[in-house]
Amino acid sequence: MPLVAGVDSSTQSCKVVVRDAETGALVRSGSAPHPEGTEVDPAAWWTALESAAEAAGGLDDVAAISVGGQQHGMVCLDEAGEVVRPALLWNDTRSAAA
């Protein structure tokens, strides 16, 4: 029975489902919350993924993984690829008047 995993990293949480690739049956799942707000440290998303994957029993035995993420966010990086400030999310409306 080959297993596949799906990851949904949304504004509010990260969810992981592991399914039987042949039947589509749910084998196990897990989730972890993301911090609230319109500015988020991207490291928090990685931490939530690790927690959700652990809650789903891990990913070591899956043959394939698919990831879906939230849209319209901005992660600013420096020349070395390091995050320089919290990510701005789609729900930040501070510039709406402009």
C-alpha positions in Angstrom: 0.0 0.0 0.0 1.9 3.1 -1.2 1.1 6.2 0.8 0.9 9.8 -0.3 0.7 13.0 1.7 -1.1 16.3 1.2 -0.1 19.5 3.0 -2.3 22.6 3.2 -0.5 25.6 4.7 -3.2 28.2 5.0 -3.5 31.5 6.9 -4.7 29.9 10.1 -3.0 26.5 10.2 -1.0 23.7 8.6 -2.8 20.5 7.9 -1.3 17.2 6.8 -3.2 14.2 5.5 -1.7 10.8 4.6 -3.8 8.6 2.2 -3.6 5.2 0.6 -2.5 6.1 -3.0 -4.6 3.2 -4.4 -7.9 3.7 -2.7 -7.7 7.3 -1.5 -8.6 6.2 2.0 -7.5 8.5 4.8 -4.7 6.7 6.8 -3.9 9.5 9.3 -3.8 13.3 9.7 -2.5 16.1 11.8 -2.6 19.9 12.1 -1.0 22.7 13.9 -2.0 26.4 14.2 -0.2 29.3 12.6 0.2 32.6 14.6 -2.5 35.1 14.3 -2.0 38.4 12.5 -1.1 39.9 9.1 2.6 39.8 9.7 4.2 36.4 10.5 7.7 35.1 10.9 8.0 32.5 8.1 9.9 30.2 10.6 6.5 29.7 12.3 5.2 28.1 9.1 8.1 25.6 9.1 7.5 24.8 12.8 3.8 24.3 12.2 4.6 21.9 9.3 6.9 19.9 11.5 4.2 19.7 14.2 1.5 18.8 11.8 3.6 16.1 10.2 4.5 14.7 13.5 0.8 14.7 14.6 0.1 12.8 11.3 2.6 10.1 12.2 5.5 11.4 10.2 6.2 11.4 6.5 9.1 8.9 6.3 6.9 6.2 4.8 5.1 8.3 2.1 6.0 7.9 -1.6 5.0 11.4 -2.7 3.9 14.7 -1.2 1.8 17.6 -2.5 1.9 21.1 -0.9 -0.7 23.9 -1.3 -0.1 27.3 0.3 -1.8 30.6 0.9 -1.5 33.2 -1.8 -0.6 36.8 -2.0 2.0 36.9 0.8 5.4 38.5 0.6 8.6 37.1 2.2 11.5 39.5 2.0 15.0 38.0 1.8 18.5 39.4 1.9 21.4 38.5 -0.5 22.1 35.3 1.5 18.4 34.2 1.3 17.7 35.0 5.0 14.4 36.4 6.1 14.7 40.1 6.9 11.3 40.9 8.3 8.0 39.2 9.1 6.1 38.1 6.0 3.2 40.3 5.0 0.0 38.3 4.3 -2.9 38.8 1.9 -5.1 40.0 4.8 -3.0 43.0 5.6 -5.2 46.0 4.6 -3.0 48.9 5.8 -2.4 50.0 2.2 -6.1 49.8 1.2 -6.6 53.5 1.1 -3.6 54.0 -1.2 
